[in-house]
Amino acid sequence: MCTSIVYNEKNSLVGLNLDILDMQYRVSACADHVWIEIWNEKEGWLPLFGVNAFGDFVHMPTCWPFDVRSNPSYSEQENILQMDIDLLLGKTNFAQTKELAEQHKICSMPGITYQAQIADHHGNVLQVVPGQGTEYSVRPKHAVMTNFSLYKGSQEKHPWMGMDRYLKAEALIQDAGEELDALGMMAILKEVSQTVCPTVVSMVYDHASNMVTWCEGRAYDSLSSQKIILSE
């Protein structure tokens, strides 16, 4: 259960709550990235969420319920985890990722539907739901993704779909108006954080300052920060 928020008003911000169970994670922070890495027994630490050296912010919530259309269907497809990893590592750029997604060349892992919300440094947003569709928005005022398909909405029910978090985040963003700042975004993340499938990292990226702020274990009074030095 995760929450991803992009906000473009007076400030341009991205917020992320990573909610996971029974998975090892770590935050890797330096001048050219702030990533959340997940431990994989075969591959080791995999960067799957966060900000790269070009100011692209990647988030990959699970989409519930599973949709069989997200399964790999032909050999030339790339799975969404690899898409995110390549973008975070700078092996591909935002435009190339957008092209792959719009050509329907992105699948998920067999038996589980992952989706992605990616914001570039200008606040443009790419939303990818493998097997269902891709949406690209030029600097939307805001965009929210939780754990249901944006193409299905509430048509299908699942206890982990996060419709309540989606509606709450939408309302809080509307109430914030045009003046939301990084601390205000962190406050919204606190409001939609989870305890059953716990929020392990809350993270905010401020495009103007290139500052990433985060906390772990819902310790919202103990924030860490890292400035990103963007690559040309």
C-alpha positions as CSV (number, residue, x, y, z in Angstrom):
1,M,0.0,0.0,0.0
2,C,1.7,3.2,-1.2
3,T,0.8,6.8,-2.0
4,S,2.3,9.0,-4.7
5,I,1.6,12.7,-5.0
6,V,2.8,15.2,-7.6
7,Y,2.0,18.9,-7.0
8,N,2.5,21.8,-9.3
9,E,1.4,25.2,-8.1
10,K,3.6,28.0,-6.6
11,N,6.0,25.2,-5.7
12,S,6.6,21.9,-7.6
13,L,6.8,19.0,-5.3
14,V,6.6,15.2,-5.3
15,G,5.7,13.1,-2.3
16,L,5.9,9.4,-1.6
17,N,4.8,7.0,1.1
18,L,6.4,3.6,0.8
19,D,4.2,1.1,2.7
20,I,5.6,-2.5,2.8
21,L,5.5,-5.7,4.8
22,D,8.2,-8.3,5.3
23,M,10.7,-6.6,2.9
24,Q,14.1,-5.2,3.6
25,Y,14.8,-1.7,2.4
26,R,17.4,1.0,2.8
27,V,17.7,4.7,1.8
28,S,20.7,5.5,-0.4
29,A,21.4,9.3,-0.4
30,C,24.2,11.2,-2.1
31,A,24.7,14.3,-4.3
32,D,23.3,12.6,-7.4
33,H,20.4,10.6,-6.1
34,V,18.2,9.7,-3.2
35,W,16.8,6.1,-3.7
36,I,14.9,3.6,-1.7
37,E,16.4,0.2,-2.4
38,I,14.7,-3.1,-1.9
39,W,16.6,-6.3,-1.1
40,N,16.3,-9.1,-3.6
41,E,17.8,-12.5,-2.8
42,K,19.1,-13.0,-6.3
43,E,19.9,-9.5,-7.4
44,G,20.9,-7.8,-4.1
45,W,19.8,-4.2,-3.5
46,L,17.6,-2.8,-6.2
47,P,16.8,1.0,-6.5
48,L,13.1,1.1,-7.2
49,F,11.9,4.4,-5.8
50,G,13.2,8.0,-5.5
51,V,15.0,10.7,-7.4
52,N,17.8,10.4,-10.0
53,A,20.6,12.7,-11.1
54,F,18.2,14.4,-13.6
55,G,15.4,15.2,-11.1
56,D,13.1,12.4,-12.2
57,F,11.1,11.0,-9.4
58,V,10.0,7.3,-9.6
59,H,7.3,5.6,-7.6
60,M,5.8,2.1,-8.2
61,P,2.7,1.3,-6.2
62,T,1.2,-2.2,-6.4
63,C,-2.1,-2.2,-8.3
64,W,-4.9,-4.2,-6.6
65,P,-6.6,-6.3,-7.6
66,F,-4.2,-8.1,-9.9
67,D,-5.1,-7.8,-13.6
68,V,-3.9,-10.7,-15.9
69,R,-3.3,-8.2,-18.7
70,S,-0.2,-7.0,-16.9
71,N,1.6,-10.3,-17.3
72,P,4.4,-10.5,-19.9
73,S,2.8,-11.4,-23.3
74,Y,5.8,-11.3,-25.7
75,S,9.6,-11.4,-25.5
76,E,10.3,-7.8,-26.4
77,Q,8.5,-6.4,-23.4
78,E,10.4,-4.9,-20.5
79,N,9.1,-5.3,-17.0
80,I,8.2,-2.2,-15.0
81,L,10.8,-2.9,-12.3
82,Q,13.5,-2.8,-14.9
83,M,12.0,0.3,-16.5
84,D,12.2,2.1,-13.1
85,I,15.7,0.8,-12.3
86,D,17.1,1.9,-15.7
87,L,15.6,5.4,-15.2
88,L,16.9,5.8,-11.7
89,L,20.4,4.6,-12.8
90,G,20.4,7.0,-15.8
91,K,20.5,4.2,-18.3
92,T,17.4,5.6,-19.9
93,N,15.9,9.1,-19.7
94,F,12.3,10.3,-19.1
95,A,11.5,10.7,-22.8
96,Q,12.7,7.1,-23.6
97,T,10.7,5.7,-20.7
98,K,7.6,7.6,-21.9
99,E,8.1,6.2,-25.4
100,L,8.4,2.6,-24.2
101,A,5.2,3.0,-22.1
102,E,3.2,4.6,-24.9
103,Q,4.2,1.8,-27.3
104,H,2.8,-0.7,-24.8
105,K,6.2,-2.3,-24.3
106,I,6.0,-2.4,-20.5
107,C,4.6,-5.4,-18.6
108,S,4.6,-6.3,-14.9
109,M,5.9,-9.3,-13.1
110,P,3.9,-12.5,-13.5
111,G,1.0,-12.7,-11.1
112,I,1.2,-9.2,-9.7
113,T,0.3,-5.8,-11.2
114,Y,2.8,-3.0,-10.5
115,Q,2.0,0.5,-11.8
116,A,4.2,3.6,-11.9
117,Q,3.9,7.4,-11.4
118,I,6.9,9.2,-12.6
119,A,7.5,13.0,-12.6
120,D,10.3,14.7,-14.5
121,H,12.1,17.7,-13.2
122,H,9.6,20.0,-14.9
123,G,6.6,18.5,-13.1
124,N,5.3,16.5,-16.1
125,V,3.8,13.2,-15.1
126,L,3.8,9.8,-16.6
127,Q,1.4,7.2,-15.2
128,V,1.8,3.6,-16.4
129,V,-0.6,0.7,-15.6
130,P,0.8,-2.3,-17.6
131,G,-1.8,-3.9,-19.8
132,Q,-4.3,-1.1,-19.2
133,G,-2.9,2.1,-20.4
134,T,-0.5,5.0,-20.1
135,E,-1.3,8.7,-19.3
136,Y,1.1,11.6,-19.9
137,S,0.2,15.0,-18.4
138,V,2.1,18.2,-18.9
139,R,2.6,19.8,-15.5
140,P,-0.7,18.9,-14.0
141,K,-1.8,20.9,-10.9
142,H,-1.6,17.7,-9.1
143,A,-1.7,13.9,-9.6
144,V,-2.3,11.2,-7.0
145,M,-1.8,7.5,-7.3
146,T,-2.4,4.9,-4.6
147,N,-3.1,1.2,-5.2
148,F,-6.0,0.9,-7.6
149,S,-6.1,1.3,-11.3
150,L,-6.8,4.8,-12.5
151,Y,-8.6,3.1,-15.4
152,K,-11.0,1.1,-13.2
153,G,-11.5,3.4,-10.2
154,S,-13.8,1.8,-7.7
155,Q,-15.3,-0.7,-10.2
156,E,-13.4,-3.5,-8.6
157,K,-12.9,-3.8,-4.8
158,H,-9.9,-4.9,-2.9
159,P,-9.0,-4.2,0.8
160,W,-5.6,-2.8,-0.2
161,M,-6.7,-0.6,-3.1
162,G,-6.3,2.6,-1.1
163,M,-9.3,4.5,-2.4
164,D,-9.7,6.1,1.1
165,R,-6.1,7.4,1.0
166,Y,-6.6,8.7,-2.6
167,L,-9.7,10.7,-1.6
168,K,-8.1,12.0,1.6
169,A,-4.9,13.1,-0.3
170,E,-7.0,14.8,-3.0
171,A,-9.0,16.7,-0.3
172,L,-5.9,17.8,1.6
173,I,-4.2,19.0,-1.6
174,Q,-7.3,21.0,-2.6
175,D,-7.4,22.5,0.9
176,A,-3.7,23.5,0.7
177,G,-4.4,25.6,-2.4
178,E,-1.4,27.3,-4.2
179,E,0.9,27.7,-1.2
180,L,1.9,24.1,-0.3
181,D,5.6,23.7,0.6
182,A,7.8,20.7,1.3
183,L,6.8,20.5,5.0
184,G,3.2,20.8,4.1
185,M,3.5,17.9,1.7
186,M,5.2,15.9,4.4
187,A,2.2,16.7,6.6
188,I,-0.1,15.3,4.0
189,L,2.0,12.2,3.8
190,K,1.7,11.8,7.5
191,E,-2.1,12.1,7.3
192,V,-2.3,9.2,4.7
193,S,0.5,7.0,6.3
194,Q,-0.3,3.5,7.3
195,T,0.3,1.2,10.3
196,V,-1.1,-2.2,9.3
197,C,1.0,-2.4,6.1
198,P,3.4,0.2,7.6
199,T,4.7,3.3,6.0
200,V,8.5,2.7,6.2
201,V,9.6,5.8,4.3
202,S,7.9,9.2,3.6
203,M,9.8,11.3,1.1
204,V,9.4,14.8,-0.5
205,Y,11.3,16.3,-3.4
206,D,11.3,20.0,-3.9
207,H,12.1,20.7,-7.6
208,A,13.1,24.4,-7.1
209,S,15.7,23.7,-4.3
210,N,16.5,20.2,-5.5
211,M,16.2,19.1,-1.9
212,V,14.9,15.7,-0.8
213,T,13.5,15.4,2.7
214,W,12.5,12.0,4.2
215,C,11.8,10.2,7.4
216,E,11.7,6.5,8.3
217,G,9.2,4.6,10.4
218,R,6.7,7.5,10.6
219,A,9.2,9.6,12.6
220,Y,7.9,12.9,11.2
221,D,9.7,14.9,13.9
222,S,13.1,13.4,12.8
223,L,13.7,14.4,9.1
224,S,16.7,13.8,7.0
225,S,17.6,15.8,3.9
226,Q,19.9,15.7,0.8
227,K,20.4,18.2,-1.9
228,I,20.6,16.8,-5.4
229,I,23.3,18.2,-7.8
230,L,21.6,17.8,-11.1
231,S,23.5,16.4,-14.1
232,E,23.5,18.5,-17.3
